[in-house]
Each structure stands twice: as C-alpha cells, then as structure tokens.
Amino acid sequence: MALDFALFDTLPRNLLPNQTAAVFQQKIGNAAMAEQIGYKYLFFIEHQNSAFPAITSSNVYLAAVAQAVIVSQREVHHGPDDHLA
C-alpha cells in the first residue's frame, strides 16, 4: 500500500501588497519542489468567503503552477461531488 503526500497551500493572513509577487513565486517554487520529491497533490483555498486567506483567481494561479511543474496527468477536483457535474 502506497502513501501519497499532498501540499496544502494558503496565503498568509497578513499579506502586504508589496509582498504579493514574492509570496506567489515562493508558493509556485514550493509546488515544483513538492512534485520533484514525490508529492502527488496540491490543495489550495479558493473561496473568497473562507476563514482562511484565499486565492481569488484559481485559474491564473493554477496556470502559473502548471508552467512550473512537470505533470504527466493533470486532474482537477472540486470536491467530493465533482463527478456528478
């Protein structure tokens, strides 16, 4: 039985506007490094009304992450009922 690892990603609660680009570059680098060491999944908060700081433009964020990683099979899951859509 294999154990798959995942990276859970969120933004800092007190992110300053002048730190945004550097924080996103670090997160994209973390995703690439996680893939290199064998992590299989990336989870992030995208809902603007969540208790966590959210990534408000998930499509732009995932496009940037996709450019940085080498993924043989890309799957997007929106939740436990996404197969019903």
C-alpha positions as CSV (number, residue, x, y, z in Angstrom):
1,M,0.0,0.0,0.0
2,A,1.5,3.3,-1.0
3,L,1.1,6.5,0.9
4,D,0.5,9.6,-1.2
5,F,1.6,13.0,0.0
6,A,-0.1,16.4,-0.7
7,L,0.8,20.0,-0.3
8,F,-1.9,22.2,1.3
9,D,-1.4,25.8,0.2
10,T,-2.9,29.0,1.6
11,L,-1.9,32.6,1.8
12,P,-0.6,34.4,4.9
13,R,-3.3,36.2,6.8
14,N,-1.4,39.5,6.9
15,L,0.0,39.6,3.4
16,L,1.1,43.1,2.4
17,P,0.5,44.4,-1.2
18,N,4.3,44.8,-1.8
19,Q,4.9,41.1,-0.7
20,T,2.3,39.5,-3.1
21,A,4.6,38.7,-6.0
22,A,7.3,37.3,-3.8
23,V,4.9,35.1,-1.9
24,F,3.3,33.7,-5.1
25,Q,6.8,33.0,-6.5
26,Q,7.7,31.1,-3.4
27,K,4.4,29.1,-3.5
28,I,5.0,28.2,-7.1
29,G,8.5,27.1,-6.3
30,N,7.2,25.0,-3.4
31,A,4.8,23.3,-5.7
32,A,7.6,22.4,-8.1
33,M,9.8,21.2,-5.3
34,A,7.0,19.1,-3.9
35,E,6.5,17.4,-7.2
36,Q,10.2,16.7,-7.6
37,I,10.3,14.9,-4.2
38,G,7.2,12.9,-5.0
39,Y,4.2,14.8,-3.6
40,K,1.2,13.8,-5.7
41,Y,-1.5,16.5,-5.0
42,L,-1.8,20.3,-4.4
43,F,-4.7,21.6,-2.4
44,F,-5.4,25.3,-2.0
45,I,-8.2,27.6,-0.7
46,E,-10.0,29.4,-3.5
47,H,-13.3,30.5,-1.9
48,Q,-13.4,34.2,-1.1
49,N,-15.6,33.8,2.0
50,S,-13.5,31.1,3.7
51,A,-11.9,31.6,7.1
52,F,-8.5,31.1,5.5
53,P,-6.9,33.7,3.2
54,A,-8.0,32.7,-0.3
55,I,-6.5,32.6,-3.8
56,T,-9.2,34.6,-5.6
57,S,-8.2,33.7,-9.1
58,S,-7.6,30.0,-9.1
59,N,-7.3,29.7,-12.9
60,V,-4.5,32.2,-13.0
61,Y,-2.7,30.6,-10.0
62,L,-3.0,27.1,-11.5
63,A,-1.8,28.2,-14.9
64,A,1.3,29.6,-13.2
65,V,1.8,26.4,-11.1
66,A,1.3,24.3,-14.3
67,Q,4.1,26.2,-16.0
68,A,6.5,25.4,-13.1
69,V,5.7,21.7,-12.7
70,I,6.0,18.6,-14.9
71,V,2.8,16.8,-14.5
72,S,2.1,13.7,-16.6
73,Q,-1.6,13.7,-15.8
74,R,-3.5,16.7,-14.7
75,E,-6.7,16.3,-12.8
76,V,-8.8,19.0,-11.2
77,H,-11.2,18.0,-8.4
78,H,-13.7,20.5,-7.0
79,G,-14.9,18.4,-4.1
80,P,-16.4,15.0,-3.2
81,D,-19.4,15.5,-5.6
82,D,-17.5,16.8,-8.7
83,H,-18.2,13.6,-10.6
84,L,-21.9,14.5,-10.5
85,A,-21.5,17.5,-12.8
